[in-house]
Amino acid sequence: MVPLARCAILLSLLSLQFGVSAAADACAASVASQCETFEGDDDALLTQVELLQTHLDLQKKPDANSSKETSAKQLEDVVAQKLQANRNHSSLHPSIVSLVSDNLVSFLDELSAATAQTSWPAWMEKTANREQGRLIGISASVFLFLFCFWITTLKEVPPMMRESNKDGPTDLKTISVDELKKHNHQGDLWISVDGLVANLTDFATSHPGGVDLLLQHAGSEAAEPFHDVGHSEFALEQIQKRAVGFLENAKTQGAIAVEKDTVLSRIFTKEDPYNVHKVLGFTVLSMYLYRIFVWICQIEPEGTDYAGFRPDLWALASIFIVEGLQVSSFIFTVPQNRPLSGPMIWQEWRAHNLIFVSRLTICFLGAWMVNRYAAMAGWPSWAQMTVNQLSVFAQMRLADLATAWLRDDTHETLVSTMPYWEHCPKWVESMFRTWYSMSQIYTTVVIIIAGPGMDLYFVMILPYQLYSVLMTFVRKGVISSRTCHVTYFWSLWQSWICGFMMRSFRVFVQIQAISIFCYCTRVYGLNKYVLWIGACLSFQLVMLKNWPHHSEQDILDFPWFTITILTWAILGAGLKFFSSVPLFDSRHARYVEARPKRVILRSKTKVSSNLYHLKFDFPWFFRWQGYSSGLQPGQHVKILCGNASQGQSSWNGHINLEESRDYLSRSYTPINSSKDSTVDFIIKLYPQDPQAGFPDGGRGSTKLCLEVKEGEEVWLSGPHGSKVYRGNGNFVVDGKLVKASTCCALAGGSGITPVLSLLRQCREECRSSFSKPNAKSDVLREFSIIHAMRNMDERLETTWYSPQSEMGLAPHCTVTHLATGQKDGELVRQISHREGMAYNYGKLTKEIIGDIFPPPAEDLVVILCGPKGFVDDVCQPLLRELKYTNVLTMW
């Protein structure tokens, strides 16, 4: 209860301060009479005091258009109207007060006072006037443009590629039809177009139309489907860059006929015959540029916000046109999965974009309502904030559903795994990735604060829709990946500049501090729902403390960080004891891209006579943000190294096909889980050994195993190869999904590395299933391996298959080492049941396979890894004889 004496004293002080005793006395009498009528109604009493304070303030500031004084009768009428409004809302407001008692408000007041900051300089408290704002906006925009232009001139080229200026191979040979047919799978994919044969193995996973389209024509002449699709000159450049030869007896001998296209012919397509999407796009882009220009130059008309909006029908039409543009994007066919060769639009991005744009549209409509009806305090303001905050949670939930429906790789994220342009400097990539994620956090903070302006909500839609347009232009070859990223980066910063111009420096710094705080907690994996529940609750308490007023300035005087952290702690305890939902997410974005990226050698260990274990780290920024290799079992990377045989016509007794190359590219498969913070390889060293057929030794293996020192960098690219394992025991076999409980593997030589990668991934899934009881039935149960090698010295020790850190995790693994270099029957089979290890000598036969592997079954999958001759000529015929049907190859 607010004591009557407190109000009487306040009225007396006000009358003395402003010298308007008559009006004060009259209002005091009115207050006293009303208080007797509404005894116990704190809100009514405080409302009268606030009205009197407002009246006296107006008298202190003369207005030429109004009288110097307002009669006591007029003021009493105003008070009566306000009290009548309170009666109308009495059924709602007391319910809020009953939920949050006076003790809580008092506690917040005391906490605010205890955590209050020292006073800021006066200039930080002021919002820039029109002239100052114009100077800030234009100067910042010009600087941003020059900075973005400077970024486009930067390059970071791997050392071994700096002397190479070649667009593609020039030493092309004649290729027979039979030889072309051998290269007909994803691990070795060649296609001929008008007689020009190209090796598209590395490009397959980056193909905008998906790898399946390429596999339909692998190992054959594909000129007709190539021209039927209407590929552009950009597609022709990709084939020419990867050409390996000319097809024998071809009619055209590589003279691919591509119709000369223009930029307009690439933009205007048959999928939009009436150009609805294009018209909406150009209209929306024009609106964005106009609103930003008005804002930056501070030329908005009187009675409008910074972007020139009034709460009229034109503002509604503008936002509905923006939403219509987003909906119309669904008339186009886009790839289901993200193309890895560059930032190109795909189905998940399009769905997320619709959700994010719709969220900002709802916020814009809420701001339009409170401006339309001049209801910027009390319940209307609270309703706007609540709707904005609910839209954030609806957006997160809908985005999760869209991701579960459309994404098949848990290491993908919308922005953290976006491909960058070739030779993009490391610091530029780090800066772009940070700002992309930070901008999402900043946008959400602005939304949950729920400012009344329509301007910022509208301008913040620009980056979402502009990026979709830019990615479409990249896919059509209109612009480069570099132009796409730099332009998107500009749009995010331009929105940030607009937000800076509309606030005082102190308020802006406070909002940025909140955004950075939320960003850091999210980087460390705090559950996003917990994160934003804590933030939203704090802002709700800010409004309660300052009821019925609501402004961004109130945030500065509120212990937001303390309340938010306490809320997170309470929610974390609740999740710990009453739910299986983790407080921290396991977020592992993929580091590897189609372009070469650097990794740092952490350690190098010799594990057998000719096998070396190499462990690589990512640069510190990506380690801090929790990146992993993101390579699924069956995928590999290509490591670049210098060409030791450059200029030599022969190598190891054979014609040197890589004589003219400045650098070599060698494929290796990681052996660790895709979620690990390092990327590990087992590499076989081929030393100089004339008796073994290597008088000159291996080029790539010698460089990596012997010459690269710990702490030095190497460059790798990927991922290459198909995703044959989809997790939880699900394998893709001949285009169909097979649920397996048992996996068998035939590995030849260094082909054991994909098997180890699959084994690590399965055990990581078993570890994750401990917190998900429903997932325990999905893990793989048994894993049987036959590792064929020349001699027993090449085998890996038991700890590689069952390390101490994986003890007790499924699947149970048994390994048989088969030394094929020994004579048949020279030694008998030895087996250790305790370790699950066996040793065999001799050739691989169907008797050995039948004795070690379980019999064929629907839930049994056989994996083949190793040299092509070992897989095609040895393993597959034997498995066909034994009636194994679910057989797939990991190259």
C-alpha positions, 0 to 999 in steps of 0.5 A: 500500500502507498501511504496517503501521507506520502502522496500529501507530502509529494503534492506539497513539495510539487506545489512549492517547487512550481509555485502553483499552489491553487492547482495543487491544492485543488488536485490534492483535495481531489486526490483525497476524495478519490482515495477515500472512494478507492481506498486501497487502490494503489494504482489509482492513487499513483496515477493521480500523482503522475498526472499532477506531475505531468501537469506541473511539468507542462506549466514549467515549459510554456507552450505558445499554442496553449494557455499558461495555466490549466484550471483545477476543474480541467485537471480534475476531469483528466484525473477522473478519466484516468481513474475510469480507465483504471476501473475498466482494466481492474480485472487484468492489472491486479492479476499481474500484481498478485503474481509479482508482489511488492516484495519482488518489486522492492527487491528489484529496486534494491538490486538495481541500486546495488548494481548501479553503474557510475554516472556516464558522461553527459554526451553518452546519454544524449541521442544525436540530433539530425545534423550529428546523425547525418554525419555519423550515418554517411561517414560510417556507410562510406567507411563500410563500403571502402572496407568491404571493397578492400576485402575483395582485393585480399588473397591467401594462397597455399604456398605450393600453389602460389607459382601456379597460374594454370586454369586447368590441365594441358597434358590431355591424352586420348581415353578409350570408351572401355577406360571411361566405363571403369570410372563410373562410381562416386569414388572415381567419377568421370564424365564425357561431354562432347568428347571432353572427359572430365574427372568430377570426383571432387566436384560430385558433392558440390554439384548444385543438382546433387551427386545422384544426377552425375552418377546417372551418367558416370563413365559415359558420354553425357552431351545430350543431358548436359545440353538439355538442362541448358548449362551455362558457360560457368558449368563449361568452365568447371568441366574444362578445369577438370579435363583429363583427356579426349574420348577416343573416336568422338565426333567433336573432340572436346568442342563443347557447344554452349549457347552464349548466355547473358545475365538476364537469361540466367536470372529470368527462368521458365519456373517463373513465367510471369516474373512475379518473383522478380517484380516483387524482388526489384520492388522490395530491393528498391524499398530497402535502398530508399528506407536506408537512404532516408535513414542515413541522410536523416531526411525523414518527413515530420511525424515519421520514424527514422526510415520514413514510416507512418502507421498507415496503410502504405506501411502495411502494404510494404511489409506484406510485399516483403512477405509475399516475396519470401513466399513466392520463392517456393515456386523454384526448384532448389537442391535439397542439400547445401552445395559445397562449392559455394554459397548457393540456396538450398531447401533448408535455407529457404525454409529458415528464411521464411521463418525468420522473415515472418518473425520480423514481419510479426514484430513490424505489425506489432509496432504498427499497432502501438503507433497506430493507436498511440498505445506505447505504455501499459498493457499495449506495450506489454502485449507487443513485448510478449508477442515479440518474445513468443515469436522468437520461441516460435521461430526456434521451434519451427526452425528445428522442425524444418532442420529435422525434416530437411537436413541429413548432416548434423554437422551443418549449420546455416552460417557456420558451415557456409562455404567461402571463396577460394583463397579467402584469408583466414582472418577474413573468414573468422571475422565473417563467421563471427559477425554472421552469428553475432548479427543473429543474436543482435537481431533477437535481442532487438526483438525481445526488447520490443522497441516501438519503432517500425523502422529497425524491424523493416531494415533488419529483414534486408540481410535475410532476403538479400543473401537469398538473392545473392546465393541464387546469383552465385548458383547461376554464375552471375556473381562470385562467392566473394561478392556474395559474402562481402555484400551480405557482410555489408548488409548486416553492418548497414543495419547495425549502423542504422541501429546505432544512429537511433539510440544514445551511445550509452543505450547502444553500448548496453544492448551490444554488451547484452548481445555479446554476452548472449553470443558467448554463452551460445558459443559455449553451448548453452541451450538456446531455449534456456538462453532466451527464456532467461533473457526474456524473463529479465526484460519482462521484469524490467517492464514490471519494475517500471510499469506502466512505462517501457523504454530501452533506457530502463534497461540501463538501471536494471540488473539484467545480467544478474537476473538472467544468470540466476534464471539460467541457474534455476532452469539448469537445475530444473533440467538436471533433476526433472528432465533429460534435456541437456543444459548444454548442446553438443554443437560441432560445425564442419570445418572442412570445405571444398577449398583448401584450408589450413590445419596444424600438425599437433603430433606424429607417431609411428604405429607400425613398420610403415604406418604413421599416426598424424593428429592435426589441430584447427586454427585457434579461432575454430577450436574456440568455437567448437568446430570439428572435421565434420567428415562422415564415415566414407568421406575423405579429404585431399591434402596438398603438398609439393611435387617432389617429382616435378620435371622428372619424366619417370618416377618409381619406374613408370611414366610420371603423369604429374611431371608438370604439376606444381603440387600434388593432391593425396586422398586420406580418410580420417580415423576419428569421430566426426565430432572430435576437435582434431582430425587424425590420419593413419598414413602409410609410408612408402620409403625408397625400396627398389625390391618393393617397386618403389626405388624413388619412394612415395611423394606425398607420404614421404612429405607428410610422414618424414618432412612435416614437423610438429607445429607446421601447417598443411592444407586440405580440402573436402569432404569428398565421397558419399555419405553411406552411413546416416547414423544409428545403424542406417546405411545407404546400400544401392540407394535404399536405407538399410537398418543394420545391427551387425557390420562386417568390413573387408579392408585392404592395406591402408583401407582400414582407415574408413573402417576405423572412422565408422567404428569411432562414429558408432561408439560415439553414438553409443555414448550419446545414447546414454542421455537418450533412452529411446536411442539405445535400441538404434546403436550398432551391436556387432562389428567384425573386421578382416584386415588384409595386408602384405605382412603382419608387421603392418597390423595395428595394435588392439588399442586402435580398435578398443581403446581404453576410452571406449571400453564398454561401448557398443559395438563389440569389435572382433578383428582378424589380421590376414597377412597375404604375403605369407605362403598358404599353410605356413602358419596356423591361425591364432586367435585371442578370444579375450582381445577379440583379435585373430591372426591368419596367413594366406590369401583371402578366400570364401572359407576365411570369410565364411568362418569369420563373418556371420551368415548373410542377413537382412540386418547385416551390412558388409563394408569394402575398403581398399585398392580398386583391384582388391575391392572389385576383383577379390572381395566382390566375387567372393561375397557374391558366392557367399550370398551377401546382398547388403554390400557397399564400398567406402573409397 
